[in-house]
Amino acid sequence: MSGHEQFGGDLALYALNVLGGDERAKLEEHLASCAECRLELEQLRGDGALLALSTSGPKPPARARARLLEAVAKESKTATSGARGTREMRHPWSRWAWLGWATAAAMVVLTALLWNENSALRRMLAAKNEESTQARLELEDLRKIVAPILSPQTQRITVVSVKSAPQPQGKAFYLRSRNNLVFVASNMPQLPPHKAYQLWLVPPDGTPIAAGVFKPDARGSGTIVNPPLPAGVEAKAFAITVEDEAGVPQPTTPIIMMGGGE
């Protein structure tokens, strides 16, 4: 019997980690000097890994199953003929030999189950991370709204009607250092179609700066939250005009409400 034939049957057992005792030691000694058997061992291990994943993943190549079955059959044939010939053969199979293969099969199933569980845990972790990211974004938006209202540095400006009793009014909360502006209006008259109220930041010098548009709801309430503004611009006052609903770069109608710093 040549070296490769002598150890060929053991490679399948070794690949499944069920070969022990002197047989394991002799095979490992042979593997240290035999590149052909080392290559065969790696192929059997790869085939075993494909079969382990086949319970949940894509179907493994038929070659993988065939190679392992061939290795098992070869080992079984060697053991059977040895039992009929002489007890001095290297691997006499006992009636309990099937336990080794049952253990190997259990290991394959356990590997597949652990793979499935790890995949489920990774998916759960990814979902939780996505929820956490969304919560952080929502909290950041809320902070941007609350900051100009609560900060002691905020300018609090009330905008009132300049032609009638001050029932309609608006309050501007402007935090210049953070470029945050929240404007809240109440009791605002309804507007014609395609028209909107436009808010203007009036600086100490220069022309008014567009600070957003709004349409009041049925109760006359409206809000503007953090419109785009030049960084760090000082607000002398805030004013309101009625403009086209898309907004305009400069006022085209008279100011109907205005308020300065308190």
C-alpha positions in Angstrom: 0.0 0.0 0.0 1.4 3.4 -1.0 1.6 6.3 1.3 -1.3 8.2 -0.3 -3.5 5.1 -0.3 -2.6 4.4 3.3 -3.7 7.8 4.5 -6.3 8.6 1.9 -9.2 7.3 3.9 -8.1 9.1 7.1 -8.2 12.5 5.5 -12.0 12.6 5.6 -12.1 11.8 9.3 -9.3 14.3 9.9 -11.2 17.0 8.0 -14.2 16.5 10.3 -11.9 16.5 13.4 -13.0 13.0 14.5 -9.7 11.2 13.9 -7.7 10.6 17.1 -5.0 8.6 18.7 -2.0 7.2 16.9 -3.8 7.4 13.6 -4.1 11.2 13.9 -0.4 11.6 14.9 0.8 9.4 12.0 -1.4 11.3 9.5 -0.1 14.7 10.8 3.4 13.4 10.4 2.7 12.3 6.9 1.0 15.7 6.0 4.1 17.5 7.1 6.0 16.0 4.2 3.3 15.4 1.6 2.0 18.4 -0.4 -0.5 16.2 -2.3 -2.3 15.0 0.8 -2.3 18.5 2.3 -4.1 19.8 -0.9 -6.6 16.9 -0.6 -7.2 17.8 3.0 -7.9 21.5 2.2 -10.3 20.4 -0.5 -12.2 18.1 1.9 -12.4 20.9 4.5 -13.7 23.3 1.9 -16.3 20.7 0.8 -17.4 20.3 4.4 -17.8 24.0 4.9 -20.0 24.2 1.8 -22.2 21.4 3.1 -22.5 23.0 6.5 -23.9 26.2 5.0 -26.2 24.3 2.6 -29.1 24.2 5.2 -29.8 27.9 4.9 -27.6 29.2 2.1 -27.3 28.5 -1.6 -27.0 24.9 -2.7 -23.4 23.8 -2.6 -21.7 22.3 -5.7 -22.6 18.7 -6.3 -18.8 18.0 -6.4 -18.5 18.9 -2.7 -21.1 16.3 -1.6 -19.7 13.7 -4.0 -16.1 14.1 -2.7 -17.2 13.7 0.9 -19.3 10.7 0.2 -16.5 9.2 -1.8 -14.1 9.7 1.1 -16.6 8.2 3.5 -17.2 5.2 1.3 -13.5 4.7 0.8 -12.8 4.7 4.5 -15.7 2.3 5.2 -14.5 -0.1 2.5 -11.0 0.0 3.9 -12.2 -0.7 7.4 -14.5 -3.6 6.3 -11.9 -5.4 4.3 -9.4 -4.9 7.2 -11.9 -6.5 9.7 -12.2 -9.5 7.5 -8.5 -9.9 6.9 -6.5 -9.2 10.0 -6.7 -7.1 13.2 -3.3 -5.6 12.4 -4.8 -3.3 9.8 -4.6 0.4 10.9 -8.3 1.2 11.3 -10.5 -1.7 12.3 -14.1 -0.5 12.5 -16.1 -1.5 15.6 -19.8 -1.6 15.9 -19.6 1.8 17.6 -17.8 3.5 14.6 -21.1 5.2 13.5 -20.9 7.4 16.6 -17.9 9.3 15.1 -19.9 10.0 12.0 -23.0 11.0 14.1 -20.8 13.5 16.0 -19.5 14.9 12.7 -23.0 15.3 11.3 -24.0 17.1 14.5 -21.1 19.4 14.2 -22.2 20.3 10.6 -25.8 21.0 11.7 -24.6 23.1 14.7 -22.3 25.1 12.4 -25.3 25.9 10.2 -27.5 26.8 13.1 -24.9 29.2 14.5 -24.4 30.8 11.1 -28.2 31.4 10.9 -28.3 32.9 14.4 -25.3 35.2 13.8 -26.9 36.4 10.6 -30.1 37.2 12.5 -28.2 39.0 15.2 -26.4 41.1 12.6 -29.6 42.1 10.9 -31.1 43.0 14.3 -28.1 45.1 15.2 -28.2 46.9 11.9 -31.9 47.7 12.4 -31.2 49.1 15.9 -28.4 51.2 14.6 -30.7 52.7 11.9 -33.3 53.5 14.6 -30.7 55.1 16.8 -29.4 57.2 13.9 -33.0 58.4 13.1 -33.6 59.2 16.8 -30.4 61.3 16.9 -31.4 63.2 13.8 -34.9 63.9 15.2 -33.3 65.1 18.5 -31.0 67.4 16.6 -33.9 69.0 14.7 -35.8 69.5 18.0 -32.7 71.2 19.5 -32.5 73.6 16.6 -36.2 74.5 17.2 -35.9 74.9 20.9 -32.5 76.6 21.1 -33.6 80.1 19.9 -36.6 80.0 22.2 -34.8 79.1 25.4 -31.4 80.7 25.0 -30.9 83.9 27.1 -29.1 85.4 24.1 -32.1 85.2 21.8 -33.8 88.4 20.5 -37.5 88.2 21.3 -39.4 90.4 18.9 -43.2 90.9 18.7 -44.5 91.8 15.3 -47.9 93.6 15.3 -50.3 95.2 12.9 -49.4 98.7 11.8 -52.9 99.6 10.5 -55.4 98.1 12.9 -55.8 96.8 16.4 -53.0 94.4 17.3 -55.0 91.2 17.2 -52.7 89.6 14.6 -49.2 89.2 16.0 -46.1 87.2 15.6 -43.0 86.5 17.8 -39.6 86.0 16.3 -37.0 84.1 18.3 -33.6 84.9 16.8 -30.3 83.4 18.0 -27.7 85.3 16.0 -24.7 83.3 17.2 -26.2 80.0 15.9 -28.0 81.5 12.9 -31.3 80.1 14.3 -34.7 81.7 13.8 -38.1 80.5 14.9 -41.2 82.7 14.1 -44.7 82.0 15.4 -47.7 84.0 14.2 -51.3 84.0 15.5 -54.6 85.6 14.5 -53.4 86.2 11.0 -56.1 87.0 8.4 -56.6 84.5 5.6 -55.1 85.3 2.3 -56.2 85.2 -1.4 -55.1 82.2 -3.5 -51.5 82.0 -4.4 -50.5 84.6 -1.8 -48.5 84.1 1.4 -47.1 86.1 4.3 -43.3 86.8 3.9 -41.1 87.5 6.9 -38.2 89.9 6.5 -35.1 90.4 8.7 -34.3 94.1 8.8 -30.6 94.7 9.4 -29.3 98.0 10.9 -28.0 98.9 7.4 -28.9 97.7 4.0 -32.0 96.1 2.5 -34.4 93.6 4.2 -33.4 89.9 4.0 -36.0 87.3 3.1 -36.6 85.0 6.1 -39.2 82.6 4.8 -42.9 82.5 3.9 -46.0 81.0 5.6 -49.7 80.6 5.1 -51.9 80.7 8.2 -54.1 77.7 9.0 -57.8 77.9 9.8 -57.1 79.5 13.2 -54.8 82.1 11.7 -51.6 80.4 13.1 -48.4 80.0 11.1 -44.7 79.2 11.7 -41.3 79.6 10.1 -38.4 77.4 11.5 -34.8 78.1 10.7 -35.0 79.6 7.2 -31.7 80.1 5.3 -30.1 83.3 6.5 -26.7 84.9 6.1 -24.4 83.9 9.0 -24.2 86.3 12.0 -26.4 89.1 10.5 -27.7 91.5 13.1 -31.5 92.0 13.3 -32.7 95.5 13.9 -36.3 94.4 13.4 -38.6 91.9 11.7 -41.4 92.8 9.2 -44.1 91.1 7.3 -45.5 91.7 3.8 -48.0 89.9 1.6 -46.2 88.4 -1.5 -46.6 85.6 -4.0 -46.6 82.2 -2.3 -43.2 81.3 -3.7 -41.6 84.3 -2.0 -39.6 87.2 -3.5 -36.1 88.5 -3.0 -37.2 92.0 -1.9 -40.6 93.4 -0.7 -43.0 94.3 -3.4 -45.9 95.4 -1.2 -46.2 97.7 1.9 -45.2 96.3 5.3 -48.3 95.3 7.2 -46.6 94.1 10.5 -43.3 95.1 12.1 -41.4 94.8 15.4 -38.1 95.8 16.8 -35.9 94.3 19.5 -37.4 94.1 23.1 
